[in-house]
């Protein structure tokens, strides 16, 4: 790659990092070409973009984006594959975890940047799998907010039926 080609590539990569709120960096070393191609195919099906990129180019692109990416720099060693995802950030973690069952614990998660939070090391994979998407959290909050209102409504409806029964019984006694 010539210097001009690298500059163009870093510019393109900088735009990727700006456009995607979440990305994962994994070590794909130890995987065969066929296994990497299979992983790429799974990523494509899951609407995740996977690129194998030199660490220096990743760092340059992140520096150009600005922001608080310094915490992810320690992950930029050895072979790096970057997984870009726009929505449902835990989808990438789930894909990596499922794929590792077939490939003897490869790829190894080196780091992840998920909506301004940094996760370093392979031990973070289980935490990332358990992350809930924004939509899931909103759904849970709505469910929690609706629960007390439903209880009040059912109590009022149940109480109204009891009151009507008592009034009916009293009116029958008077007749």
C-alpha positions in Angstrom: 0.0 0.0 0.0 1.4 3.4 -1.0 1.3 6.4 1.3 -1.5 8.0 -0.7 -3.5 4.7 -0.6 -3.1 4.6 3.2 -4.3 8.2 3.5 -7.4 7.4 1.5 -8.0 4.2 3.5 -7.6 6.0 6.9 -10.0 8.7 5.7 -12.6 6.0 4.8 -12.0 4.2 8.1 -12.4 7.4 10.0 -15.8 7.8 8.4 -16.7 4.3 9.5 -15.8 5.0 13.1 -17.9 8.2 13.0 -20.9 6.4 11.5 -20.9 3.3 13.7 -21.6 3.9 17.5 -20.2 0.4 18.3 -17.3 -1.7 17.1 -15.4 -4.7 18.3 -11.7 -5.6 17.8 -10.8 -9.3 17.8 -7.7 -11.3 17.2 -8.3 -13.7 14.2 -4.8 -15.1 14.4 -4.9 -18.9 14.4 -7.9 -19.1 12.2 -7.5 -20.7 8.7 -8.5 -18.7 5.6 -11.6 -20.9 5.3 -12.6 -20.1 8.9 -12.1 -16.4 8.4 -14.2 -16.5 5.3 -16.9 -18.4 7.1 -16.8 -15.8 9.9 -17.1 -13.0 7.3 -20.1 -14.8 5.8 -21.8 -15.1 9.2 -21.1 -11.4 9.8 -22.6 -10.5 6.4 -25.8 -12.4 7.2 -26.1 -10.7 10.6 -25.6 -7.2 9.0 -22.2 -6.8 10.7 -19.2 -5.5 8.7 -15.9 -7.3 9.4 -12.6 -6.0 8.2 -9.0 -7.1 9.0 -7.1 -3.9 9.4 -3.5 -2.9 10.4 -3.4 -1.7 14.0 -1.6 1.5 13.0 -4.3 2.4 10.5 -7.0 1.8 13.2 -5.2 4.0 15.6 -4.7 6.8 13.1 -8.4 6.7 12.1 -9.5 6.8 15.7 -7.2 9.7 16.4 -8.8 11.6 13.5 -12.3 10.9 14.8 -11.5 12.5 18.1 -13.3 11.6 21.3 -12.3 9.2 24.0 -10.9 6.2 22.2 -7.5 6.2 24.0 -8.8 3.3 26.3 -9.1 1.0 23.3 -5.5 1.5 22.1 -4.0 -1.3 24.3 -6.1 -3.7 22.3 -4.3 -2.8 19.1 -1.7 -5.6 19.0 -1.3 -8.7 16.8 -3.8 -9.4 14.1 -6.9 -7.2 14.3 -10.3 -7.7 12.8 -12.8 -4.9 13.4 -16.5 -5.6 13.5 -18.7 -2.6 12.8 -22.4 -2.7 13.8 -25.0 0.1 13.9 -27.8 -1.4 16.0 -28.0 -4.1 18.6 -24.4 -4.0 19.8 -24.6 -7.3 21.6 -25.3 -9.1 18.3 -21.5 -9.1 17.5 -20.7 -10.5 20.9 -23.2 -13.3 20.5 -21.9 -14.1 17.0 -18.3 -14.3 18.2 -19.3 -16.5 21.2 -21.3 -18.8 19.0 -18.6 -19.0 16.4 -15.9 -19.8 19.0 -17.7 -23.1 19.8 -16.5 -24.3 16.4 -13.0 -22.9 16.3 -11.3 -23.6 19.7 -12.0 -20.3 21.3 -11.0 -18.1 18.3 -11.4 -15.2 17.5 -10.3 -13.7 20.8 -12.0 -10.5 21.8 -9.4 -7.8 22.3 -11.7 -4.9 23.0 -15.0 -3.3 22.2 -16.3 0.3 22.0 -20.1 0.2 22.7 -21.9 3.5 22.7 -19.1 5.4 24.5 -18.1 2.5 26.8 -14.9 0.6 26.4 -14.5 -3.1 27.2 -11.0 -4.7 27.1 -10.1 -8.3 27.1 -11.7 -11.6 26.2 -13.3 -11.7 29.7 -15.6 -8.9 28.6 -17.3 -11.2 26.1 -19.9 -12.5 28.5 -20.7 -9.0 29.7 -21.2 -7.8 26.1 -23.4 -10.8 25.3 -25.6 -9.8 28.3 -25.9 -6.2 27.2 -29.4 -5.2 26.3 -30.2 -3.1 23.3 -31.8 0.3 23.6 -35.2 -1.1 22.4 -35.1 -3.9 25.0 -34.4 -1.5 27.8 -37.2 0.8 26.7 -39.6 -2.1 26.5 -38.6 -3.2 30.1 -39.1 0.4 31.4 -42.5 0.6 29.7 -43.5 -2.7 31.2 -42.5 -1.6 34.6 -44.4 1.6 34.3 -47.5 -0.1 33.0 -47.6 -2.7 35.8 -48.8 -0.4 38.7 -51.5 1.2 36.4 -52.7 -2.3 35.5 -52.9 -3.3 39.2 -55.0 -0.2 40.0 -57.3 -0.7 37.1 -57.9 -4.4 38.0 -58.5 -3.5 41.7 -61.0 -0.9 40.7 -62.8 -3.3 38.3 -62.7 -6.0 40.9 -64.0 -3.6 43.6 -66.8 -2.4 41.4 -68.0 -5.9 40.8 -68.0 -6.6 44.6 -69.9 -3.3 45.3 -72.5 -4.2 42.7 -73.0 -7.6 44.2 -73.4 -6.2 47.7 -75.9 -3.6 46.5 -77.9 -6.3 44.6 -78.0 -8.5 47.7 -79.1 -5.6 49.9 -81.8 -4.6 47.4 -83.1 -8.2 47.3 -83.3 -8.3 51.1 -85.4 -5.1 51.2 -87.9 -6.6 48.8 
